[in-house]
């Protein structure tokens, strides 16, 4: 009988290690059809999930109903599983070097309980080779088992888009790979069981790893080009959005827009590829240039803001600013690696007094993660307002809304280009990327 069949008949269980934005949705989808153990090292998060609550605020209570899943923070309890899915975060450290501690820690937890016949599939975004070169040796050493002979290994990169209610987990084609032909076949069947769009079988684990890491690297580079163009056009006194609108009338023009590039994927994944490339003796010029441009955008915007204040006869050191939005993306609660935080710090370097607000973000998480307090209520005397995130609520704000929170001669910086430039310029100083 196949491994897939054993899962169907509930003779074996799936364990998802790491229950964040990626792991929890996968665990709950599997739990529609199989017995699942959901493991996370944070007991407070586990308790929330036991109560049918998503700590990431992406899923509602109905997503937890009628699911055969057991949530735990006890690593001993995962030994009852046979198919392990590792979906822990992979970020970078302060030196922009890949931080593999979570994925190596998860590998140790799984390695200690790994049995003959088990499967281990990684979903975390990594550089090509990481699964087999960094994670596999830990699994083999702690278990005393050998890949393909005693257990199987696979890689199936996550493709979940936070905040996207249309292209959800089951509606996105999933890449799968295995350590041999049999593992690829079984892993493919198991994932295909929960997907509407099906799977794509990669020829090797490295191919699957590379496919994932270049998805976000490609987006990063396209956005960096737009950001560089916006800096050029600003010097030429040309509106970037108008240029893109005109260029976009050609059918094959790619519609990317300038902006702050944060979050846990696009602004992180290229550093994994850069890291691996340098280990191989290759110094990627294009990827590195794209990262420099995008990482420099908060500084560019802050400098522009200070210049605009001075042009309005306002002393930056005596000015008050409001940043609207702190999450890395519109209408989500995720604050991880938000470049709005960098913008806040750049503005304060000009001695501008800065308030920040965001109804989607948790004030406690922002304070804990960044040491910055969100304001409970906005003031009525801002010299400068920066719309940093395109939340739906902000799109419906009108000129009177902004006049009610600003002094005379206010400045509005619209980083997401959500307002009509021609209309707003008639009543206040308006600028966008």
C-alpha positions as a printed NumPy array, in Angstrom:
array([[  0.   ,   0.   ,   0.   ],
       [  1.311,   3.486,  -0.856],
       [  2.215,   6.131,   1.694],
       [ -0.493,   8.354,   0.208],
       [ -3.082,   5.63 ,   0.761],
       [ -2.022,   5.232,   4.389],
       [ -2.638,   8.941,   4.95 ],
       [ -6.04 ,   8.72 ,   3.297],
       [ -7.028,   5.828,   5.55 ],
       [ -5.66 ,   7.746,   8.557],
       [ -3.118,   5.081,   9.375],
       [ -0.469,   7.793,   9.266],
       [ -0.408,  11.472,  10.177],
       [  0.933,  14.731,   8.786],
       [  2.817,  17.175,  10.997],
       [  3.245,  20.825,   9.996],
       [  6.162,  22.449,  11.815],
       [  5.717,  26.213,  12.044],
       [  2.197,  27.671,  12.064],
       [  2.61 ,  31.174,  10.686],
       [  1.252,  32.706,   7.474],
       [  2.388,  29.648,   5.525],
       [  2.146,  26.73 ,   7.918],
       [ -1.298,  27.291,   9.395],
       [ -3.239,  27.47 ,   6.093],
       [ -1.441,  24.346,   4.84 ],
       [ -2.12 ,  22.484,   8.095],
       [ -5.817,  23.355,   7.969],
       [ -6.155,  22.349,   4.311],
       [ -4.494,  18.995,   4.991],
       [ -6.744,  18.581,   8.042],
       [ -9.8  ,  18.498,   5.76 ],
       [ -8.685,  15.108,   4.485],
       [ -5.957,  13.733,   6.78 ],
       [ -5.037,  13.569,  10.464],
       [ -2.734,  16.502,  11.215],
       [ -0.493,  17.651,  14.05 ],
       [  0.165,  21.388,  14.026],
       [  3.386,  22.279,  15.862],
       [  4.71 ,  25.697,  16.82 ],
       [  7.258,  26.612,  19.494],
       [  5.169,  29.571,  20.717],
       [  2.62 ,  28.314,  23.242],
       [  0.606,  31.558,  23.189],
       [  0.067,  31.209,  19.423],
       [ -0.809,  27.539,  19.816],
       [ -3.418,  28.419,  22.441],
       [ -5.   ,  30.944,  20.093],
       [ -5.256,  28.306,  17.37 ],
       [ -6.806,  25.819,  19.774],
       [ -9.495,  28.434,  20.286],
       [-10.077,  28.771,  16.546],
       [ -8.167,  32.027,  16.19 ],
       [ -5.492,  32.822,  13.602],
       [ -2.704,  34.871,  15.242],
       [ -1.853,  36.292,  11.817],
       [ -5.46 ,  37.472,  11.292],
       [ -5.619,  35.986,   7.805],
       [ -8.172,  33.235,   8.495],
       [-11.508,  33.489,  10.277],
       [-12.925,  31.043,  12.829],
       [-14.739,  28.998,  10.166],
       [-11.38 ,  27.841,   8.76 ],
       [-10.796,  25.815,  11.932],
       [-14.115,  23.988,  11.935],
       [-14.513,  20.327,  10.955],
       [-10.75 ,  19.771,  10.787],
       [ -8.896,  16.793,  12.25 ],
       [ -5.969,  18.719,  13.693],
       [ -4.169,  18.71 ,  17.041],
       [ -2.232,  21.865,  17.934],
       [  0.793,  21.53 ,  20.199],
       [  4.001,  23.232,  21.297],
       [  5.413,  20.009,  22.75 ],
       [  8.102,  18.585,  20.409],
       [  7.523,  15.115,  21.894],
       [  4.043,  15.008,  20.369],
       [  5.255,  15.253,  16.788],
       [  6.783,  11.774,  16.92 ],
       [  3.376,  10.294,  16.045],
       [  3.539,  11.823,  12.565],
       [  4.982,  10.289,   9.395],
       [  4.867,  13.146,   6.866],
       [  6.599,  16.297,   8.131],
       [  6.113,  19.688,   6.479],
       [  8.597,  22.331,   7.652],
       [  7.186,  25.83 ,   7.134],
       [  9.217,  28.028,   9.462],
       [ 10.272,  31.575,   8.511],
       [ 13.584,  32.226,   6.789],
       [ 14.735,  35.789,   7.278],
       [ 18.031,  37.672,   7.257],
       [ 20.105,  39.094,  10.095],
       [ 21.27 ,  42.687,  10.587],
       [ 24.136,  42.055,   8.163],
       [ 21.654,  40.827,   5.525],
       [ 22.98 ,  37.301,   5.763],
       [ 20.479,  34.39 ,   5.693],
       [ 19.317,  33.437,   9.175],
       [ 18.99 ,  29.65 ,   9.07 ],
       [ 18.459,  29.194,  12.809],
       [ 14.684,  28.537,  12.547],
       [ 14.957,  26.004,   9.721],
       [ 17.946,  24.229,  11.281],
       [ 16.146,  24.18 ,  14.635],
       [ 13.076,  22.674,  12.978],
       [ 15.319,  20.091,  11.303],
       [ 16.695,  19.103,  14.7  ],
       [ 13.184,  18.727,  16.125],
       [ 12.154,  16.485,  13.226],
       [ 15.464,  14.585,  13.168],
       [ 15.026,  13.504,  16.771],
       [ 11.715,  11.766,  16.015],
       [ 12.282,  10.655,  12.405],
       [ 11.416,   7.005,  11.711],
       [ 11.94 ,   4.585,   8.863],
       [  9.43 ,   5.23 ,   6.095],
       [  8.842,   8.887,   7.046],
       [  8.819,  11.877,   4.691],
       [ 10.197,  15.364,   5.347],
       [  9.174,  18.198,   3.014],
       [ 10.483,  21.75 ,   3.368],
       [  8.404,  24.765,   2.324],
       [ 10.583,  27.579,   3.685],
       [ 12.242,  29.785,   1.072],
       [ 15.969,  29.021,   0.872],
       [ 18.857,  29.195,  -1.587],
       [ 19.441,  26.268,  -3.983],
       [ 21.167,  23.481,  -2.089],
       [ 20.06 ,  24.409,   1.425],
       [ 17.64 ,  21.51 ,   1.88 ],
       [ 20.191,  18.849,   0.959],
       [ 23.378,  20.547,   2.151],
       [ 22.275,  22.179,   5.412],
       [ 19.072,  20.456,   6.578],
       [ 19.54 ,  16.851,   5.417],
       [ 22.784,  16.229,   7.382],
       [ 20.957,  17.211,  10.597],
       [ 18.082,  14.823,   9.838],
       [ 20.48 ,  11.957,   9.114],
       [ 22.758,  12.589,  12.084],
       [ 20.026,  12.842,  14.721],
       [ 17.899,  10.003,  13.358],
       [ 20.685,   7.635,  12.392],
       [ 18.804,   7.093,   9.125],
       [ 19.795,   7.582,   5.496],
       [ 17.79 ,   9.49 ,   2.896],
       [ 16.077,   7.369,   0.207],
       [ 17.141,   4.167,   1.976],
       [ 15.241,   4.849,   5.232],
       [ 13.241,   8.056,   4.694],
       [ 12.331,  10.44 ,   1.896],
       [ 13.066,  14.122,   1.439],
       [ 11.25 ,  16.79 ,  -0.564],
       [ 10.874,  20.487,  -1.18 ],
       [  7.663,  22.302,  -2.114],
       [  8.026,  26.082,  -1.874],
       [  5.219,  28.116,  -0.377],
       [  3.34 ,  30.466,  -2.683],
       [  0.852,  31.993,  -0.274],
       [  0.18 ,  35.709,  -0.794],
       [ -0.879,  37.469,   2.446],
       [ -4.07 ,  39.458,   2.024],
       [ -5.016,  37.865,  -1.315],
       [ -8.513,  36.44 ,  -0.898],
       [ -8.753,  35.336,  -4.539],
       [ -5.543,  33.393,  -5.204],
       [ -5.616,  31.412,  -2.003],
       [ -3.496,  28.344,  -1.199],
       [ -5.63 ,  25.84 ,  -3.104],
       [ -5.913,  28.08 ,  -6.173],
       [ -2.175,  28.381,  -6.843],
       [ -0.136,  25.796,  -8.767],
       [  2.308,  24.183,  -6.338],
       [  5.858,  23.167,  -7.225],
       [  6.847,  19.804,  -5.733],
       [ 10.131,  17.922,  -5.751],
       [ 11.591,  14.814,  -4.148],
       [ 14.881,  13.11 ,  -3.381],
       [ 14.013,  10.3  ,  -5.823],
       [ 11.251,   9.315,  -8.243],
       [  9.186,   7.5  ,  -5.619],
       [  9.246,  10.409,  -3.187],
       [  8.272,  12.817,  -5.968],
       [  5.32 ,  10.613,  -6.858],
       [  4.038,  10.312,  -3.284],
       [  4.63 ,  13.985,  -2.375],
       [  2.892,  15.025,  -5.575],
       [ -0.185,  12.926,  -4.776],
       [ -0.436,  14.257,  -1.234],
       [ -0.232,  17.929,  -2.226],
       [ -2.411,  17.48 ,  -5.285],
       [ -5.154,  16.173,  -2.978],
       [ -5.699,  19.653,  -1.506],
       [ -5.16 ,  21.762,  -4.638],
       [ -7.547,  23.002,  -7.311],
       [ -4.784,  24.188,  -9.658],
       [ -2.638,  21.09 ,  -9.347],
       [  1.128,  20.676,  -9.127],
       [  4.274,  21.157, -11.164],
       [  6.885,  18.44 , -10.677],
       [ 10.417,  19.835, -10.573],
       [ 13.212,  17.521, -11.677],
       [ 15.175,  18.047,  -8.456],
       [ 15.02 ,  19.71 ,  -5.055],
       [ 17.549,  22.327,  -6.185],
       [ 15.403,  23.258,  -9.189],
       [ 12.395,  23.767,  -6.9  ],
       [ 14.461,  25.851,  -4.454],
       [ 15.809,  27.999,  -7.288],
       [ 12.364,  28.479,  -8.844],
       [ 11.036,  29.9  ,  -5.596],
       [ 13.916,  32.213,  -4.836],
       [ 13.912,  33.771,  -8.321],
       [ 10.157,  34.477,  -8.253],
       [ 10.667,  37.218,  -5.687],
       [ 14.076,  38.236,  -7.023],
       [ 12.44 ,  38.982, -10.369],
       [  9.763,  41.136,  -8.735],
       [ 12.398,  42.886,  -6.645],
       [ 14.389,  43.806,  -9.733],
       [ 11.358,  45.052, -11.649],
       [ 10.309,  47.268,  -8.746],
       [ 13.859,  48.531,  -8.273],
       [ 13.857,  49.7  , -11.905],
       [ 10.646,  51.638, -11.257],
       [ 12.144,  53.129,  -8.1  ],
       [ 15.259,  54.243,  -9.942],
       [ 13.12 ,  55.72 , -12.712],
       [ 11.023,  57.587, -10.128],
       [ 14.179,  59.228,  -8.764],
       [ 15.248,  60.234, -12.269],
       [ 11.799,  61.555, -13.179],
       [ 11.573,  63.488,  -9.922],
       [ 14.7  ,  65.429, -10.953],
       [ 13.119,  66.025, -14.366],
       [  9.881,  67.196, -12.713],
       [  7.965,  64.411, -14.459],
       [  5.231,  62.406, -12.72 ],
       [  6.235,  58.723, -12.732],
       [  2.651,  57.442, -12.679],
       [  1.816,  59.469, -15.782],
       [  4.86 ,  58.047, -17.551],
       [  3.889,  54.479, -16.607],
       [  0.305,  55.071, -17.693],
       [  1.493,  56.241, -21.099],
       [  4.046,  53.439, -21.499],
       [  1.447,  50.89 , -20.353],
       [ -0.604,  51.449, -23.515],
       [  1.853,  49.105, -25.256],
       [  0.605,  45.53 , -24.877],
       [  3.895,  44.026, -23.705],
       [  4.908,  46.701, -21.199],
       [  5.247,  45.2  , -17.708],
       [  3.182,  47.144, -15.186],
       [  5.288,  47.501, -12.065],
       [  5.188,  50.561,  -9.827],
       [  7.651,  52.306,  -7.489],
       [  7.326,  51.973,  -3.717],
       [  8.736,  50.69 ,  -0.458],
       [  9.725,  47.035,  -0.79 ],
       [  9.37 ,  45.211,   2.515],
       [  7.791,  42.064,   3.885],
       [  9.166,  38.594,   4.444],
       [  9.637,  37.612,   0.781],
       [ 10.558,  40.156,  -1.892],
       [ 12.957,  42.132,   0.282],
       [ 14.549,  38.996,   1.796],
       [ 14.763,  36.243,  -0.806],
       [ 17.298,  37.975,  -3.105],
       [ 19.778,  38.003,  -0.218],
       [ 19.572,  34.198,  -0.081],
       [ 20.534,  33.993,  -3.742],
       [ 23.27 ,  36.599,  -3.253],
       [ 24.654,  34.629,  -0.302],
       [ 24.824,  31.362,  -2.242],
       [ 26.282,  33.074,  -5.296],
       [ 29.13 ,  34.573,  -3.281],
       [ 29.873,  31.145,  -1.791],
       [ 30.33 ,  29.979,  -5.38 ],
       [ 32.693,  32.857,  -6.162],
       [ 30.115,  34.813,  -8.169],
       [ 29.329,  38.455,  -7.379],
       [ 25.878,  39.169,  -8.898],
       [ 25.76 ,  42.786, -10.029],
       [ 22.139,  43.163, -11.107],
       [ 20.555,  41.498,  -8.067],
       [ 22.757,  43.464,  -5.663],
       [ 22.001,  46.752,  -7.436],
       [ 18.266,  46.109,  -7.202],
       [ 18.532,  45.481,  -3.482],
       [ 20.57 ,  48.671,  -2.927],
       [ 17.992,  50.771,  -4.745],
       [ 15.006,  49.305,  -2.912],
       [ 16.661,  49.415,   0.489],
       [ 17.5  ,  53.067,  -0.171],
       [ 13.95 ,  54.195,  -0.918],
       [ 13.003,  55.125,   2.681],
       [ 15.992,  57.467,   2.748],
       [ 15.043,  58.981,  -0.612],
       [ 11.463,  59.648,   0.521],
       [ 12.568,  61.124,   3.851],
       [ 15.02 ,  63.475,   2.128],
       [ 12.293,  64.569,  -0.281],
       [  9.936,  65.191,   2.635],
       [ 12.505,  67.344,   4.449],
       [ 13.153,  69.345,   1.271],
       [  9.427,  69.918,   0.744],
       [  9.043,  71.162,   4.319],
       [ 11.891,  73.627,   3.803],
       [ 10.386,  74.804,   0.503],
       [  7.145,  75.489,   2.381],
       [  9.051,  77.617,   4.862],
       [  8.799,  74.993,   7.579],
       [ 11.735,  73.951,   9.752],
       [ 11.941,  70.114,   9.728],
       [ 13.076,  70.191,  13.365],
       [  9.893,  72.025,  14.328],
       [  7.579,  70.056,  12.03 ],
       [  5.169,  67.282,  12.846],
       [  4.452,  64.368,  10.495],
       [  1.968,  61.51 ,  10.374],
       [  2.756,  58.211,   8.65 ],
       [ -0.394,  56.323,   7.709],
       [  0.211,  52.582,   7.51 ],
       [  2.966,  50.423,   8.975],
       [  2.223,  46.923,   7.643],
       [  4.321,  45.75 ,   4.705],
       [  1.232,  45.453,   2.489],
       [ -2.288,  46.823,   2.233],
       [ -5.08 ,  45.374,   4.376],
       [ -2.939,  42.793,   6.206],
       [ -1.669,  42.727,   9.797],
       [  1.866,  41.59 ,   8.92 ],
       [  4.559,  44.045,  10.058],
       [  7.561,  41.816,   9.366],
       [ 10.424,  43.67 ,   7.712],
       [  8.226,  46.695,   7.026],
       [ 10.177,  49.417,   5.245],
       [  7.776,  51.954,   6.737],
       [  9.782,  51.525,   9.925],
       [ 12.91 ,  52.547,   8.017],
       [ 11.019,  55.576,   6.698],
       [ 10.018,  56.512,  10.268],
       [ 13.644,  56.364,  11.388],
       [ 14.893,  58.308,   8.374],
       [ 12.377,  61.079,   9.06 ],
       [ 13.395,  61.297,  12.714],
       [ 17.018,  61.665,  11.6  ],
       [ 15.915,  65.08 ,  10.245],
       [ 14.521,  65.816,  13.735],
       [ 10.96 ,  65.666,  12.393],
       [  8.453,  64.726,  15.109],
       [  6.711,  61.643,  13.697],
       [  3.445,  59.915,  14.608],
       [  2.465,  56.592,  13.067],
       [ -0.972,  54.969,  12.806],
       [ -2.369,  51.717,  11.391],
       [ -5.601,  50.013,  12.443],
       [ -4.496,  46.738,  10.868],
       [ -1.284,  46.441,  12.878],
       [ -1.058,  45.319,  16.497],
       [  0.358,  48.189,  18.63 ],
       [  1.906,  45.609,  20.958],
       [  3.682,  43.833,  18.095],
       [  4.996,  47.105,  16.662],
       [  6.267,  48.177,  20.088],
       [  7.823,  44.768,  20.76 ],
       [  9.398,  44.352,  17.328],
       [ 10.561,  47.899,  16.639],
       [ 10.315,  49.852,  19.904],
       [  7.903,  52.34 ,  18.294],
       [  4.478,  53.314,  19.662],
       [  1.503,  53.765,  17.357],
       [ -0.725,  56.724,  18.247],
       [ -4.177,  55.911,  19.591],
       [ -5.635,  59.031,  18.037],
       [ -4.253,  61.327,  15.37 ],
       [ -3.677,  65.03 ,  16.028],
       [ -4.996,  68.045,  14.119],
       [ -1.708,  69.87 ,  13.573],
       [  0.412,  67.854,  11.157],
       [  2.629,  69.706,   8.702],
       [  3.196,  66.539,   6.674],
       [  1.168,  63.382,   6.073],
       [  2.644,  60.354,   4.33 ],
       [  0.321,  57.618,   3.061],
       [  2.761,  54.711,   3.178],
       [  0.373,  51.753,   2.748],
       [ -2.618,  51.562,   0.413],
       [ -5.191,  50.33 ,   2.936],
       [ -8.741,  50.348,   1.59 ],
       [ -9.804,  52.836,   4.274],
       [ -7.224,  55.374,   3.119],
       [ -8.442,  55.158,  -0.474],
       [-11.808,  56.544,   0.624],
       [-10.413,  59.518,   2.538],
       [-11.088,  62.902,   0.955],
       [ -9.465,  66.315,   1.021],
       [-11.564,  67.464,   3.979],
       [-10.383,  64.421,   5.967],
       [ -6.789,  65.548,   5.506],
       [ -7.547,  69.188,   6.17 ],
       [ -9.024,  68.154,   9.529],
       [ -5.69 ,  66.707,  10.701],
       [ -3.275,  69.243,   9.235],
       [ -2.127,  72.843,   9.677],
       [ -2.226,  75.465,   6.941],
       [ -0.173,  74.71 ,   3.822],
       [  0.048,  70.946,   4.492],
       [  2.107,  68.49 ,   2.496],
       [  0.697,  65.119,   1.421],
       [  3.068,  62.424,   0.19 ],
       [  1.17 ,  59.591,  -1.487],
       [  3.61 ,  56.671,  -1.785],
       [  0.991,  54.335,  -3.254],
       [ -0.409,  56.778,  -5.808],
       [ -3.988,  56.234,  -4.62 ],
       [ -5.227,  59.811,  -5.109],
       [ -5.955,  61.962,  -8.154],
       [ -2.848,  64.147,  -8.48 ],
       [ -4.515,  66.905, -10.492],
       [ -7.404,  67.227,  -8.033],
       [ -5.334,  67.184,  -4.852],
       [ -2.679,  69.612,  -6.087],
       [ -5.349,  72.32 ,  -6.186],
       [ -5.753,  72.307,  -2.413],
       [ -2.4  ,  71.248,  -0.94 ],
       [  1.177,  70.422,  -1.771],
       [  1.001,  66.892,  -3.144],
       [  3.781,  64.52 ,  -4.215],
       [  3.961,  60.858,  -5.144],
       [  6.684,  58.491,  -6.274]])
